[in-house]
Amino acid sequence: MSTAQESINLPKVESKSWLKRFLLKEYEFFEHSLSLKSRVVILLAVVVLIPAFLFPLWRMSFFSNQYPDGLKLTIYAYQLDGAKTSNRDDLREINALNHYIGMRPLLESEFSEFIWLPFAIGGLMILALRAMVLGKMSKLVDVFVLFTWFGLYSFWSFYHRMYLYGHNLDPQAAIKVEPFTPPLLGTEIVGNFTVYSYPDIASFALIAFGLLMFLAIWLSRKNSEV
């Protein structure tokens, strides 16, 4: 009877033992000190992120027979900006065209992202420097996880914003068009316009920041396994 009970309980003991070893290994990983190389990479990541405050995140261009040179819209972390010439402001021109198809005007006041996005980027820089100074793997992983969430949410927010603009059209508009979603990435034909939408320097800076943070994690993990 005792032997039977031991054979029944054995898998549970092995399961607990495996879980304990796993948790202990993960605890040791998160408590591991960052290597000097990792700290240097983190500092480099923070420096690389500075252009996110200075350069555009995204560029959109609209070409048609009426505008062979294209209308250009630039999206920064804190504002919308249309290309300007002596006789034309592209953002105003785009809003005038949008009015004819019943689309709401593109107004900075409607983009809450312009309020919180610069603070979020600055917060990531501060947290990265904190992880570098404290020198704990757990702090570094926290920053990487927050950055990943921030990137996915920002991408979704941008797409959702474009969807709403292209689908909430005024039914009384002078020109009737089928609801559409302006391209988030790539090229698409919308009405008689060919629209190009691509990331710019600030977006590449954010991507570089994420890659460098991952590299910092990998370098310290590799060092801990030696």
N, C-alpha and C positions, 0 to 999 in steps of 0.2 A: 504494500500500500504506500509506504514511504517512498519507494523507488518511483512509483507511478506519479506521485505528487511532484517529486524533484524533476522528472522529465517534462511535466506540464509547466512548471514554473521556470525552467531553464531559458526558454525563448524570451520571457519577460526580463530576466536578469541580463541576458545578452543585449537585449534592446536598450535597456537602461544604461548599460555599460558603453554601448556605441554612442548613445546620445550624450552621455557625460564626456566621452573623449572628444566628440565633435564640438560641444559647447566650450570645453577647456581650450581646444585648439583655436576656436574663434576668439575667445577672450584674450588669449596670448597674442593673437594677431592684432586686435584692436589696441592692446596696451603696448605694442611694440614702438620703440622710439624711431623717429624718422632719421634716415641717413643724411649726411651732409649734401650728397647729390640731390636728394629729394627736396631739401630746403632751397637749394639753388634753383631747381626747376620751378618750385612754387613762386619764388620771387620773380622769375622770368615770366611766369603765367600772369602775374599781377601787372607787370610792365606791358605785356602784350595786350592786356585788356583796356589800356588807356585810350587807344583809338576809337573804342566804342562810344566815347563821349564827343569825339571830334568829327567823325566821318559817318556817312549814311549807313543805315542797316540794309536798306532795300532800294532798288530803282525800278520804276515802271515807265515804259515808253509806249506811245500810242501813234501809230502811223496809218494814214489813209491818203486818198487822192487829194483831199482838201488840205491835209497837213503832211506833205512829203518829207519835210524835215523832222517831223515827229513832235508830239507834245510829251514833255518829260516831267515825271513826278518823282521826287526824292523823299524817302522816309528816314528820318533820324530817330534816335531814341526819345527825343523830346519835342519833335515838330514835323509837320509836313511842309515841303518846299517845292514849288514849281519853278522850272527854268524861266528866267526873265530876259527879255530883250527890250530894245528901245520902244517897241510898240505892242508888246504882248507879255502877259503873265500866264504861264501855262496852267497853273492851278485854277485861276479864274476861268480860263478857257475850258478846262475839263469840267468844271462845275456847270458852266453854261450848257455844254453838250449833254451832261447828265440830266439837266432840267428837262430837256426835250423828250427824254425817254422815261421820265418820272422817277429818276433816282435822286435820293437826298444828296445835298451838297456835302463835299468832304470838308469838314470843319474840325480844327484841332480840339475845340471844346467838347466834341463828342467822343474823343479818344482818351479814355481814362488811362490807357497805357502810357501816354506821354507824361503822366504825373508820377506813376510808380516805377516805370522802367529804369530811369536813371538811378533811383534809390536802390533798386534791386541789384543793378550792376555794381554800384558802389558797395553795397552790403556784401556781395560775393568777394570783392577785393579785400575788404576788412577781415572777413572770416578766413580767407586764404592766408593772410598775413598772421592772423591769430594762430592758425594751425602750424605755420612755419615756426613761430616763436615758441609755442608750447611743445612742439615736436612730438605729438602723439598721433599714431595712425588713426585713431578713432575720430579725431578732429578733422583730419584730412578727408576721410571717407564721408563725414557729414557734409563737408563743402561740396564734394563731388556729387553726392546724392541730391543736394539742394540745387546744384547747377543743372543736373539732368531734369529734375522736375520743372525748374524754371524754363529750360529750353523747350520742353515738350508743351508746357502750358502756353508759352509765348507763340509758338508755331500754331497751336490750335486756335488761340485767340485771334491771330491774324487771319487765319482761314475763315473762322466764324464771322469775323467782321466783314470780310469780302462777300461771304454768302448772304448776309443780311442786306448789304447794300444792293446786291444784284437781284434779290428775290422780293424785297419789299418795294415794288414799283407802284407809282401812282397810276391807277386805272384811267384817270382823266388826262394822262400825258398826251402831248401832240403826236408823238411817234410811238407806235405799239411795238414792243419787242418781247420775245419770250424771256421769262426769268432766267438768269444766268449767274455764274460765279466767276468774277474776274480771276485770271490765273494767279495762283500763288507762286508758282515756279514754272518757268518755261514760256512757250509762245502759244497764243490762242487767238482765233478770229472772233471778234465780238461785233456784230453788225457789219459796218463797212470799215472797221478798224482792226488792225493787227496789233495785238497787245503783247509786249515783252515784259516779263517780270523776273528779276534775278537779284540774288543777295549782293551786298556790297561790302566794303572794307570792314565795317563794324561787325557784320555777321561773321566774317572770316576770323576776326579777332576773338569773338565769343567761342567759335569752334576750336580755335587754337588753344584758348584757355582750358576748355574741357579736356582736350587731348593731353595737354601738359599736366593737368591735375591727375589724369589717369596714369601718365608716365611716372609721376612722383610716387603714386601708390605702388606701381609695379617695381620701381627701383628699391623701395624700402622692403617690399615683400620678398623680393629676390635676395636682398641682403640678409633678411631674417632666416632664410632657408639655407644659407651657407654654413 
